[in-house]
Amino acid sequence: MDKNLSTENAAEPALPDRYREVLALMKEGRKRIAEERSRELLAETPTDGDAMALLASIIVENGQFEEAEGLLRHSLKLMPTEPTPWINLGRLLQQTGRWGEALEHYRHAANLFPAHPGIAATLGQLYQRASRFADAEAEYRRALEHKPLPTYYMQLGMVLLRQDRTDEAIEALQTAIALNPKLAAAYGNLGNAEQKRGNIEAAAAAYEKAVALNPRDTLSYVSFGMARLKLGAAREAAEIFERTLAVHGPERRAAAWLPFARAQEFGDMPAGYRAELGKLIGRTTLTPPDGYASLADLNKALAAALAEDPTVTWEPLGKATRKGGQTGLLLDAPREPFISFEKALRRAIDAHFDGIEREPRHPFRSQIPKTYHLDLWGTLLSEGGHQHSHIHVGGWMSGVYYVALPPALGKGEDGHDGWIEFGHPPPEFDAKFEPKTIAYEPREGDALFFPSYLFHRTLPFSGDVQRISLAFDVKPTSWR
């Protein structure tokens, strides 16, 4: 239950009493009048940084990000020694998905205000998002030095767990619970830690407590179902997953585990499962972006950039990659050739969305994104390299683009060495049924699209030529 990045630690603007009318209008939902009154107040005091922040907070809700950013940057120039303008601008950078800028912005703020716990904790969240867990740990510990909040202990426990320091993680999470016994998310993360330690009964109890404290905590509810599945209660787990999908909509893990729970209950995968996989997986060949004569030219540039990328980590903790390296998020600080690749990829994704036929209540086809953020990272697999079966919990649709492939692909006993396979449960799951899988041959210049909840893995291959690909998650911000 690794929570998505939030801004819960960011401070709200400390506004003078004369702005209470505007705040009251906002609370009543009278946003247009609130904006008009806010502009009048700013006209009366054009060098008032608080007034700028107030107006920015209003127009952001209407998507007027450019004007809001101008106001917040002006406010920061007027009050550079105050933490609130730094926090306000940082929040906007996060809200608009400019993660690399946000991280650098908060690094500067943390240097200016080393004793500000909220800034340290938010910087920790940004490092955590970038999988820089040791850096995140340092920031959470700095936040705790100045303000020992239970949420900070919980976040510390999360990054300790991502570093496989399970006992330390449990200690931090138990401290968070001791400080706030009603902190549901701490119990959920404690369940994750107990599960990693192999204590599934304790994990189930922690998840159950989290749900009792917060019945809307679907992450913990699904995790409780997964724990019950591991304890042999397949029918109960399936009912939990079905209830989640019916009440809360397309929850990624519930959709992923439901067919496996039913297969565990009845000894066989549901009828039509493999056919459903085939319907959900799409393949397309990208069109070369401007500046590149062909996909071969683009792929050559991508391969060179990935080989030199400073964020490549060999077998990163908490990831599925084995005998290979994985980069950080390449669009957090976009550069060529990834900027051009993103444009080509977005064209292909939008065309794919145009072809989706809506199906009510389906966990994927029931809704189609209108706007979305993209997370993009590279994977470089060496001989024997592979990725064990996994899903992308943070995405709605995921995919992979093939940059460079070794000649040994397609060899082996079944002719699938180095291919991508869908439908196999993860290695830690003791399946009591025969999986029904479908495999796809990678082709340079092709992209595969699939729902983020589909379990998938790459199969090992031999040879001394790397298998290089770009993986991505589509994260919707609005719907068609």
C-alpha positions as CSV (number, residue, x, y, z in Angstrom):
1,M,0.0,0.0,0.0
2,D,2.7,2.4,-1.1
3,K,0.6,5.6,-1.2
4,N,0.9,7.9,-4.1
5,L,2.7,11.2,-3.6
6,S,0.6,13.7,-1.7
7,T,0.9,17.2,-0.5
8,E,-0.6,16.6,2.9
9,N,2.5,18.1,4.6
10,A,2.4,21.3,2.6
11,A,1.2,24.4,4.5
12,E,-1.7,26.4,3.4
13,P,-1.2,30.1,2.8
14,A,-1.4,32.1,6.0
15,L,-3.9,34.7,4.8
16,P,-4.9,37.9,6.6
17,D,-8.4,38.5,7.9
18,R,-9.4,40.7,5.0
19,Y,-9.4,37.6,2.8
20,R,-12.0,35.8,4.8
21,E,-14.8,36.9,2.4
22,V,-13.0,35.2,-0.5
23,L,-12.4,32.1,1.5
24,A,-16.0,31.9,2.5
25,L,-17.1,32.3,-1.1
26,M,-14.8,29.4,-2.1
27,K,-16.2,27.3,0.7
28,E,-19.7,28.0,-0.6
29,G,-18.7,26.9,-4.1
30,R,-19.1,30.4,-5.5
31,K,-15.8,30.3,-7.4
32,R,-16.5,32.9,-10.1
33,I,-17.4,35.5,-7.5
34,A,-14.4,34.5,-5.3
35,E,-12.1,35.0,-8.3
36,E,-13.6,38.4,-9.0
37,R,-13.2,39.5,-5.4
38,S,-9.7,38.2,-5.2
39,R,-8.7,40.1,-8.3
40,E,-10.1,43.3,-6.8
41,L,-8.1,42.7,-3.6
42,L,-4.9,42.2,-5.6
43,A,-5.6,45.4,-7.6
44,E,-5.9,47.3,-4.3
45,T,-2.6,45.8,-3.0
46,P,-0.6,44.8,-6.2
47,T,2.6,43.9,-4.2
48,D,0.8,41.6,-1.7
49,G,2.3,38.1,-2.1
50,D,-0.5,36.6,0.0
51,A,-3.1,38.0,-2.4
52,M,-1.2,36.5,-5.3
53,A,-1.2,33.1,-3.6
54,L,-4.9,33.4,-2.9
55,L,-5.8,34.2,-6.5
56,A,-3.5,31.4,-7.7
57,S,-5.2,28.9,-5.5
58,I,-8.6,29.9,-7.0
59,I,-7.7,29.9,-10.7
60,V,-5.7,26.6,-10.5
61,E,-9.0,24.9,-10.0
62,N,-10.1,26.2,-13.4
63,G,-6.9,24.9,-15.1
64,Q,-5.3,28.4,-15.4
65,F,-1.9,27.0,-14.5
66,E,0.2,29.4,-16.5
67,E,-1.2,32.5,-14.8
68,A,-1.2,30.8,-11.4
69,E,2.5,30.0,-11.8
70,G,3.3,33.6,-12.8
71,L,1.5,34.8,-9.6
72,L,3.3,32.3,-7.4
73,R,6.7,33.1,-8.9
74,H,6.1,36.8,-8.3
75,S,5.0,36.1,-4.8
76,L,8.2,34.2,-4.2
77,K,10.3,37.1,-5.4
78,L,8.5,39.4,-3.0
79,M,8.9,37.0,0.0
80,P,12.0,34.8,-0.8
81,T,12.8,34.3,2.9
82,E,9.4,33.0,3.8
83,P,8.7,29.2,3.4
84,T,5.0,29.5,2.4
85,P,5.7,30.9,-1.2
86,W,8.2,28.1,-1.8
87,I,5.6,25.6,-0.7
88,N,2.9,27.1,-2.8
89,L,5.0,27.1,-6.0
90,G,6.2,23.6,-5.2
91,R,2.6,22.3,-4.9
92,L,1.8,23.7,-8.4
93,L,4.8,22.0,-9.9
94,Q,3.6,18.7,-8.4
95,Q,0.0,19.3,-9.5
96,T,1.1,19.9,-13.1
97,G,3.3,16.8,-13.1
98,R,6.7,18.6,-13.4
99,W,8.3,16.2,-11.0
100,G,11.9,17.0,-11.8
101,E,11.4,20.7,-11.3
102,A,9.5,20.1,-8.1
103,L,12.3,18.0,-6.7
104,E,14.9,20.6,-7.5
105,H,12.6,23.4,-6.2
106,Y,12.1,21.6,-2.8
107,R,15.9,20.8,-2.6
108,H,16.5,24.6,-2.7
109,A,13.7,25.2,-0.2
110,A,15.1,22.5,2.1
111,N,18.5,24.2,2.0
112,L,17.0,27.6,2.9
113,F,14.7,26.2,5.6
114,P,16.5,23.2,7.0
115,A,14.3,23.1,10.2
116,H,11.0,23.1,8.3
117,P,9.6,19.6,8.7
118,G,6.9,20.0,6.0
119,I,9.4,20.9,3.4
120,A,11.7,18.0,4.4
121,A,8.8,15.5,4.3
122,T,7.6,16.7,0.9
123,L,11.1,16.4,-0.5
124,G,11.2,12.9,1.0
125,Q,8.0,12.1,-0.9
126,L,9.6,13.4,-4.1
127,Y,12.7,11.3,-3.6
128,Q,10.5,8.3,-2.8
129,R,8.6,8.8,-6.1
130,A,11.9,8.8,-7.9
131,S,12.9,5.5,-6.1
132,R,15.7,7.3,-4.3
133,F,14.8,5.6,-1.0
134,A,18.0,6.4,0.9
135,D,17.6,10.1,0.1
136,A,13.9,9.9,1.1
137,E,14.8,8.3,4.4
138,A,17.3,11.1,5.2
139,E,14.6,13.7,4.6
140,Y,12.0,11.9,6.7
141,R,14.4,11.6,9.5
142,R,15.2,15.3,9.2
143,A,11.4,16.0,9.4
144,L,11.1,13.9,12.5
145,E,14.0,15.7,14.2
146,H,11.9,18.9,14.1
147,K,8.4,17.5,14.4
148,P,7.8,13.8,15.4
149,L,4.5,13.4,13.6
150,P,3.0,9.9,13.2
151,T,2.6,10.4,9.4
152,Y,6.4,11.1,9.2
153,Y,7.1,7.8,11.0
154,M,4.8,6.1,8.7
155,Q,6.5,7.5,5.6
156,L,9.9,6.5,7.1
157,G,8.6,3.0,7.6
158,M,7.5,2.9,3.9
159,V,11.0,3.8,2.5
160,L,12.7,1.4,5.0
161,L,10.5,-1.3,3.7
162,R,11.4,-0.5,0.1
163,Q,15.1,-0.9,1.2
164,D,14.3,-4.4,2.5
165,R,14.9,-3.3,6.1
166,T,11.8,-4.9,7.3
167,D,12.3,-5.0,11.0
168,E,13.2,-1.3,11.1
169,A,10.2,-0.5,9.0
170,I,7.9,-2.4,11.4
171,E,9.4,-0.5,14.3
172,A,8.8,2.9,12.6
173,L,5.2,1.9,11.7
174,Q,4.5,0.7,15.2
175,T,5.8,4.1,16.5
176,A,3.4,5.8,14.2
177,I,0.5,3.7,15.5
178,A,1.5,4.3,19.1
179,L,1.4,8.1,18.5
180,N,-1.9,7.8,16.6
181,P,-3.8,4.6,17.1
182,K,-6.4,5.8,14.5
183,L,-3.9,6.2,11.7
184,A,-5.4,3.7,9.2
185,A,-2.7,4.0,6.6
186,A,0.0,3.0,9.2
187,Y,-1.8,-0.3,9.8
188,G,-2.0,-0.8,6.0
189,N,1.7,-0.3,5.6
190,L,2.3,-2.4,8.7
191,G,0.4,-5.2,6.9
192,N,2.8,-4.8,3.9
193,A,5.8,-5.1,6.2
194,E,4.4,-8.2,8.0
195,Q,3.6,-9.8,4.7
196,K,7.2,-9.2,3.5
197,R,8.4,-10.8,6.7
198,G,6.3,-13.8,5.9
199,N,3.8,-13.3,8.8
200,I,0.6,-13.4,6.7
201,E,-1.8,-13.8,9.6
202,A,-0.3,-10.7,11.2
203,A,-0.5,-8.9,7.9
204,A,-4.2,-9.8,7.5
205,A,-5.0,-8.5,11.0
206,A,-3.2,-5.2,10.2
207,Y,-5.2,-4.8,6.9
208,E,-8.4,-5.6,8.7
209,K,-7.7,-3.0,11.3
210,A,-6.9,-0.4,8.6
211,V,-10.3,-1.1,6.9
212,A,-12.1,-0.9,10.2
213,L,-10.6,2.6,10.8
214,N,-11.3,3.7,7.3
215,P,-13.9,1.7,5.3
216,R,-13.0,3.7,2.2
217,D,-9.4,2.4,2.2
218,T,-9.6,0.2,-0.8
219,L,-5.9,-0.4,-0.8
220,S,-6.0,-2.1,2.5
221,Y,-9.2,-3.9,1.7
222,V,-7.7,-5.5,-1.4
223,S,-4.5,-6.2,0.5
224,F,-6.7,-8.0,3.1
225,G,-8.2,-10.1,0.3
226,M,-4.8,-10.9,-1.0
227,A,-3.7,-12.0,2.5
228,R,-6.8,-14.2,2.9
229,L,-6.0,-15.7,-0.5
230,K,-2.5,-16.7,0.6
231,L,-4.0,-18.2,3.8
232,G,-6.2,-20.5,1.6
233,A,-9.5,-18.6,1.8
234,A,-9.8,-18.3,-2.0
235,R,-13.6,-17.8,-2.1
236,E,-13.5,-15.1,0.6
237,A,-10.7,-13.4,-1.3
238,A,-12.7,-13.5,-4.6
239,E,-15.7,-12.0,-2.9
240,I,-13.6,-9.2,-1.5
241,F,-12.2,-8.4,-5.0
242,E,-15.6,-8.5,-6.6
243,R,-17.1,-6.3,-3.9
244,T,-14.3,-3.8,-4.4
245,L,-14.8,-3.6,-8.1
246,A,-18.6,-3.3,-7.7
247,V,-18.4,-0.5,-5.0
248,H,-15.2,1.3,-5.7
249,G,-14.7,0.9,-9.5
250,P,-11.6,-0.4,-11.4
251,E,-9.2,-1.0,-8.5
252,R,-6.0,-2.3,-10.2
253,R,-5.1,-5.2,-7.8
254,A,-8.7,-6.4,-7.4
255,A,-9.0,-6.7,-11.1
256,A,-5.6,-8.5,-11.3
257,W,-6.2,-11.0,-8.6
258,L,-9.9,-11.8,-9.1
259,P,-9.4,-14.4,-11.8
260,F,-6.5,-16.1,-9.9
261,A,-8.7,-16.2,-6.7
262,R,-11.5,-17.9,-8.7
263,A,-9.0,-20.3,-10.3
264,Q,-7.6,-21.1,-6.9
265,E,-11.1,-21.8,-5.7
266,F,-12.2,-24.1,-8.6
267,G,-8.8,-25.4,-9.8
268,D,-8.9,-23.9,-13.2
269,M,-8.8,-20.4,-14.8
270,P,-12.1,-18.9,-15.7
271,A,-13.5,-19.7,-19.1
272,G,-12.4,-17.3,-21.8
273,Y,-9.5,-15.8,-19.8
274,R,-6.9,-16.2,-22.5
275,A,-9.3,-14.8,-25.1
276,E,-10.0,-11.8,-22.8
277,L,-6.2,-11.2,-22.6
278,G,-6.0,-11.1,-26.3
279,K,-8.7,-8.5,-26.6
280,L,-7.1,-6.2,-24.0
281,I,-3.5,-6.2,-25.5
282,G,-2.8,-4.0,-28.4
283,R,0.2,-3.6,-30.7
284,T,1.2,-0.7,-32.8
285,T,4.3,0.5,-34.8
286,L,5.2,4.1,-33.9
287,T,5.6,6.8,-36.5
288,P,9.0,8.5,-36.4
289,P,8.8,11.9,-34.6
290,D,10.0,15.1,-36.2
291,G,13.8,15.2,-36.4
292,Y,14.3,11.5,-37.0
293,A,14.3,10.1,-40.5
294,S,13.2,6.6,-39.3
295,L,12.5,4.5,-36.3
296,A,16.0,3.0,-36.6
297,D,17.4,6.5,-36.2
298,L,15.2,7.1,-33.2
299,N,16.0,3.8,-31.6
300,K,19.8,4.4,-32.1
301,A,19.5,7.7,-30.2
302,L,17.3,6.1,-27.5
303,A,19.7,3.2,-27.0
304,A,22.7,5.6,-26.7
305,A,20.9,7.8,-24.2
306,L,19.7,4.9,-22.1
307,A,23.3,3.4,-22.0
308,E,24.6,6.7,-20.6
309,D,21.7,7.5,-18.3
310,P,23.0,8.3,-14.8
311,T,19.9,6.9,-13.0
312,V,20.4,3.3,-14.2
313,T,20.3,0.9,-11.3
314,W,21.2,-2.8,-11.5
315,E,18.3,-5.0,-10.2
316,P,16.7,-2.1,-8.3
317,L,15.1,-2.8,-5.0
318,G,11.3,-3.3,-5.1
319,K,11.3,-3.8,-8.9
320,A,10.7,-6.9,-11.0
321,T,14.0,-6.6,-13.0
322,R,16.5,-9.4,-12.7
323,K,20.0,-9.5,-14.4
324,G,19.4,-6.1,-15.8
325,G,19.3,-2.4,-15.1
326,Q,16.4,0.1,-14.8
327,T,16.5,3.8,-15.1
328,G,14.6,6.4,-13.1
329,L,11.6,8.3,-14.5
330,L,12.9,9.8,-17.7
331,L,10.2,12.5,-18.2
332,D,10.8,14.0,-14.8
333,A,13.6,16.0,-16.3
334,P,12.8,15.6,-20.0
335,R,15.6,15.7,-22.6
336,E,16.2,14.5,-26.1
337,P,15.6,11.9,-27.5
338,F,12.9,11.2,-24.9
339,I,11.0,14.4,-25.6
340,S,10.5,13.4,-29.2
341,F,9.8,9.9,-28.2
342,E,7.0,11.1,-25.9
343,K,5.3,13.0,-28.7
344,A,5.3,9.9,-30.9
345,L,4.1,7.7,-28.1
346,R,1.3,10.0,-27.2
347,R,0.1,10.0,-30.8
348,A,0.0,6.2,-30.7
349,I,-1.7,6.1,-27.3
350,D,-4.4,8.6,-28.4
351,A,-5.1,6.6,-31.5
352,H,-5.4,3.4,-29.4
353,F,-7.9,5.2,-27.1
354,D,-9.9,6.1,-30.2
355,G,-10.3,2.4,-30.9
356,I,-11.5,1.3,-27.5
357,E,-15.2,0.3,-27.4
358,R,-16.8,1.2,-24.1
359,E,-18.1,-1.6,-21.9
360,P,-20.0,-0.6,-18.8
361,R,-18.5,-1.7,-15.5
362,H,-15.5,-3.3,-17.2
363,P,-12.3,-2.5,-15.1
364,F,-10.6,-1.1,-18.3
365,R,-13.0,-0.5,-21.1
366,S,-15.6,1.4,-19.0
367,Q,-13.8,4.7,-19.2
368,I,-11.3,6.3,-21.6
369,P,-8.7,8.9,-20.6
370,K,-8.9,12.4,-22.1
371,T,-5.8,13.8,-20.6
372,Y,-3.0,12.0,-18.7
373,H,0.5,12.1,-17.3
374,L,3.1,9.6,-18.6
375,D,5.7,7.9,-16.5
376,L,8.5,6.5,-18.6
377,W,11.5,4.4,-17.7
378,G,14.1,2.2,-19.5
379,T,15.0,-1.4,-18.9
380,L,18.3,-2.9,-20.1
381,L,18.5,-6.7,-19.7
382,S,21.7,-8.7,-20.1
383,E,22.0,-12.5,-20.8
384,G,19.5,-14.4,-18.6
385,G,17.8,-11.1,-17.8
386,H,14.1,-11.1,-17.2
387,Q,11.3,-9.5,-15.2
388,H,9.2,-11.7,-12.9
389,S,5.4,-11.4,-13.2
390,H,4.0,-8.2,-11.9
391,I,1.4,-5.5,-12.4
392,H,1.6,-1.7,-12.5
393,V,-0.5,-0.6,-9.5
394,G,0.0,3.2,-10.2
395,G,-1.1,3.1,-13.8
396,W,-4.3,2.8,-15.7
397,M,-2.8,1.6,-19.0
398,S,0.8,0.4,-19.3
399,G,3.0,-0.5,-22.2
400,V,6.4,-1.3,-23.5
401,Y,8.3,0.0,-26.6
402,Y,11.2,-2.1,-28.0
403,V,14.4,-0.1,-28.7
404,A,16.9,-2.8,-29.4
405,L,16.6,-6.6,-29.3
406,P,19.2,-9.5,-29.3
407,P,19.3,-12.0,-32.1
408,A,18.7,-14.8,-29.6
409,L,15.0,-13.8,-29.1
410,G,12.6,-16.5,-30.1
411,K,15.0,-19.3,-29.5
412,G,14.7,-22.0,-26.8
413,E,12.5,-25.0,-26.3
414,D,9.2,-23.2,-26.9
415,G,10.6,-20.5,-29.2
416,H,9.7,-17.7,-26.7
417,D,13.1,-16.7,-25.2
418,G,13.0,-13.0,-24.5
419,W,9.3,-12.6,-25.3
420,I,6.7,-10.9,-23.0
421,E,4.1,-13.2,-21.5
422,F,0.8,-12.2,-19.9
423,G,-1.4,-14.1,-17.4
424,H,1.2,-15.9,-15.2
425,P,0.8,-15.3,-11.5
426,P,3.9,-13.9,-9.6
427,P,6.5,-16.3,-8.3
428,E,5.6,-16.1,-4.6
429,F,2.0,-17.3,-5.4
430,D,1.4,-21.0,-4.8
431,A,-1.0,-21.6,-7.7
432,K,-3.1,-24.7,-7.5
433,F,-4.1,-24.4,-11.2
434,E,-2.4,-24.4,-14.6
435,P,-2.0,-20.7,-15.7
436,K,-3.4,-19.8,-19.1
437,T,-0.9,-17.4,-20.7
438,I,-0.4,-15.6,-24.0
439,A,3.0,-14.5,-25.2
440,Y,4.0,-11.7,-27.7
441,E,7.1,-11.4,-29.8
442,P,9.0,-8.1,-29.3
443,R,9.7,-6.2,-32.4
444,E,11.9,-3.1,-32.7
445,G,9.8,0.0,-33.2
446,D,6.6,-1.6,-31.9
447,A,4.8,-0.7,-28.7
448,L,2.4,-3.0,-26.8
449,F,-0.5,-1.5,-24.8
450,F,-2.3,-3.3,-22.0
451,P,-4.3,-2.6,-18.9
452,S,-2.0,-2.0,-15.9
453,Y,-3.7,-4.7,-13.9
454,L,-2.6,-7.5,-16.3
455,F,0.2,-9.7,-14.8
456,H,3.1,-9.8,-17.2
457,R,6.7,-11.0,-17.3
458,T,9.6,-11.2,-19.7
459,L,11.2,-14.5,-20.4
460,P,15.0,-15.1,-20.0
461,F,17.2,-15.2,-23.1
462,S,20.8,-16.0,-24.0
463,G,23.5,-14.1,-25.8
464,D,25.7,-11.1,-25.1
465,V,23.4,-8.4,-26.8
466,Q,21.2,-6.4,-24.5
467,R,17.4,-6.4,-24.7
468,I,16.5,-2.7,-24.4
469,S,13.0,-1.4,-23.9
470,L,11.1,1.6,-22.6
471,A,8.2,0.9,-20.3
472,F,5.4,3.4,-19.5
473,D,2.3,4.0,-17.4
474,V,-0.6,6.2,-18.4
475,K,-2.0,8.0,-15.4
476,P,-5.4,9.7,-16.3
477,T,-6.1,13.3,-15.2
478,S,-9.5,13.5,-16.9
479,W,-11.9,11.3,-18.8
480,R,-13.6,11.5,-22.2
